[in-house]
Amino acid sequence: MKKNGKPFPIPVRSKPVVQYNCLKCPGYCCTYKEIEITQRDVERLARHFELDPDVALERFTKVDKKGTVMLRHKLDRIFESTCMFFDQKKRQCTVYDARPGVCRKYPDAVKCGYYEFLKFEREQQDDEKLVALT
């Protein structure tokens, strides 16, 4: 208690404000070579496409040398390759509601490093549509 007899105020922590806009990004995170997924993710994708989970596993995933299950990729017109579910014209996820858990959590911060880099490059080049390559 304070000297005046009133309790200390309890600080209220508000949810941090996200400082990036995925709709202004060319989908850099979707080009990560290793987009690891879980069995739960495979089952979610299977329901989305009305497939048996084993069929979804075979069709949508690959296993690396360490045994990690990852989403398959396809060639990309901007970056080397991208997630197979990425629409390259709209630069958006085509399975957004069924996307894997790792995608749901990304970037797990109020800022996205690539978005900050992209925003800086667009300001420097005075070009709102510039796609900055790293």
Beta strands, then each sheet from edge to edge (+ up, - down):
strand 1: 61-63
strand 2: 69-71
strand 3: 73-75
strand 4: 81-83
strand 5: 86-87
strand 6: 92-93
sheet 1: 1+ 2-
sheet 2: 3+ 4-
sheet 3: 5+ 6-
end
